[in-house]
């Protein structure tokens, strides 16, 4: 089976954030991720990782004003300085947490922003971030997020679009973050897509569709998908990034049963 990590922004939310590290370890996870670490001192997060024998596998670059609906600023020409300051902040956290992969959210392009200008801004920012992370021996992931159900207008909404960006940047430490939930909505044909994209995939996340709940609540055959990842030799982390349909413990049957 793949090596699974728990997304603490979505799982174990019945408890306070710092308690979720222990709950993830007690459930059997060896790695964790979450959306953002920046609301907590890095030393506090480091302590929870160490006390629970957990590996920090991923978090996102600063996204702008998340509470106001911003979902990344990498494509926004008037936020370049803020984006680059965010890269430095993320690197400081990543070094403290011994995290080797960071994810870049492209953002939502305003209707008033020319698409070519947004694209060139994104390319330039990703080039900058890739170089800065490369100096630290870190990988920059780029995620496609569905623009149908969750983030209308998100600038990178298909794996093909991310691959176009990876080609434009042409840096060895830039990878695709492949989210099974988002790509089931936008593309389907998950196993064939993963097989084709495997050389560029640096990280995988999942939730079932529809609903973004745990495996077994929707249409995705996770038993087949996870078996395909083993067959293809994928050696990275696979992160549970779903919203439990009930309490988290009850949602983990897929994990306990090893599907």
N, C-alpha and C positions, 0 to 999 in steps of 0.2 A: 504494500500500500504506500501511497505518497506520505511524506512527512508533513503533518498538519500543524498550523498555527492558529491561534484564536485572535480575532479582532476585538479588542477590549472596548472599542467605541460602540460596538453592537451587542456583544455577548456579555453576560453577567451584569447587566445594567440594573438588576434588582439590588445591587450593592454599590457602595461608593467606589470611585475609580481605583483608588489604591488597593482596595480589597480584591479587585478583580484579578490581580496577578496571582494571588494565592489560590483563588477559585479555579483559575486556568490550570495551574499546576496540579491541584487536587483532581481535576477532571481528566488529567493525563496528557495535556499539551506540554510541549517542550519549547515552543516559540510563541511570541506574541507580536502583534502589530496594533496600531490604533491610528486614527486620522492624524492627530497632531499632538506633540508633546509640550507645546510652548506655554501652557497654563501652569505647568509644574516645574519646580527646580530640577535640573538634570540629575543632581545628586540623589534626590528622593526617588526618582525613577530607577536610577542605577541600583539603589539599595533594594528595591522590590525585585528587580531582575535577579540580583545576586542571592537574595534570601530564598528565592523560590527556584533557583537553578534554571532560569528561563533565558532564552536568546531573543534579543530584539531584532526582528527580521525586516522591518520596514516602517516608515512613516512618511507623511507628505511634506513637501515644502510649504511654507506659509501661503495660505490661499487668498489673502486679502481679508475682507470683512465677511466671514462665513455667516454670521448671524444676520447680516443684511442681504444674504442671497448670493454673495460672490462665491464662485467655485474655481478659483485660480485666477491669476493675473498675468500669466506668461504671454498672452497674445495681445495685451493692451499697451499701446505705444506710450501712453502717458503715465505708466506705472513701472517703467524699466528700472529706475533707481530703487524703488521699493522691492521689486522682484530680486534684484541682485543683492540687496541687503538681506533679504529672506534666505537666499542661498547660503550666505555666510552664517546666519543664525542656525540654519538647519545643520550645517557641517559641524558647528560647535556641539550641538546636541548629539549628532551621530557619533562624533568622537567620544563623547562622554558615555554613550550607551553602547559603544562597540557595534554600531549598526552599519552595515556595508552597502545598503541599498536605500535610496530615497526616491520617492515618486513625485513627478511634476504634473500638476493639474493645469491644463492649457487655459481653461476659463471659458466664459460665455462671451461670444462676440456681440457687442451692441449693434443694433441695426444701422446706426450712424457711422460705424467703422468699416472702411473699405476692406474687403476680404483679403486682397493681396497685401495690404499694409499689415493686417493682423497676422497673416502667414509669415511675412518677413520678420516681424517682431518676435514671433514665436521661434523661428529658426535661430535668430540672433541670441535670444535668451537661452535656448537649449544649448547652443554652442558654448555660451559662457558657463552655464551650470555644469555641463559635461567636463569642461576643462578644469573647473574648480574642484569637482568631485574626483576627477582623475588624478589630480595632485595628491589626493588623500587615499588613493586606492579604492575608491567607492564607485558604485554603479548608479547611473541615473535611469529610472524607469519612466516610461510614458504610457499613460492609461487612456484607452478609448472608453467613453461612458455614453450609454444610450441617450439619445436626444428625443426619444418617443415617450417614455414613461417617467424618467427621473430628472433629467436635466435638459429641457428644451433649449436649443441653441448652443449646446456645448460644442466647442470648436473641433475637438477630435472625437468623433462618434463611431468610427469603424476601425477595424484593425488595418485596413488598407490605407486609411488616412495616417495612422501612426507609422506604418511602414514607409510611407512617402516622406514623413518627417525624419525618420531614422536615416533614410537614404540621403536627404538633403544635408543633414548634420555630419554624417560620415565620421562618427567617433566610436572607437571600439568599446567604450564603457556605457553606451546607450542601449537600453533594452526595452522590449514591449512588456508591459504589465497586462496580462490577459485575464479579464474578468469573465467567467463563464456566464454569469447572470446577464451582464450588459450585452455580451456578444450573442447570447441566445435571442435576445430581443431584436438586435440589429441585423444578425446574419444567419443564425442557426448553424447546422452542419458542424457542430463543435469539434468532434473527433477529427474530421478531415482538416478543419482549420488549424487545430493544434499541431497536427502532423506536419502541415506545410510551414507553419510559423515557428516550429520548435527551436531552430537555431537562433532566433531572435528573442525568445521568451525568457525573461529574467525572473518573473514572479507570476503566480496564478492565485486568483481569488474566486470565491464561488458563493452563490445563493441559488435557490430554486426559483423558477418563474412559472406563473405569475405570483406576485406577492412579496418576493425577496425574502422568503422564509427558509427554513432548514430543508435539507434533502428529504425527498419523500412527500413534500407538500405540493409539488407542481409537476411539470412535464419533463424535466431533465432526468435522464437515466444515469444517475451518478455512479452506479456500480460499473456500468460500461465505460464511462468517462475516466474514472479513477484507474480502472484496469488498463485503459489505453495509455494513460500517463506512465504506468509501470512498463508496459510493453515498449513504449517509445524511448524509455530511458531518461525521462525527465528527472533531474536530480535536485530541483529547487524546492522551495517551500510552497505549500498550497494552503491558503488562508481562508478560514471560515469567516466570511464577511456578510452575515445574514442577520435579519431581525427575527428572533425566535417567535413562533406563532403563539407560544405560551411562555412558561418560564424557561430559562436557559437549560437547566438540568434535564427537563423533559425533552428538549429539542436535540439532545446529543445522542440519541439512539443510533444514528448513522455512524457516529464515532465509536461508540462502545461495541457495536456489532461489526465494525470493520468493513463496511460496504465499499 
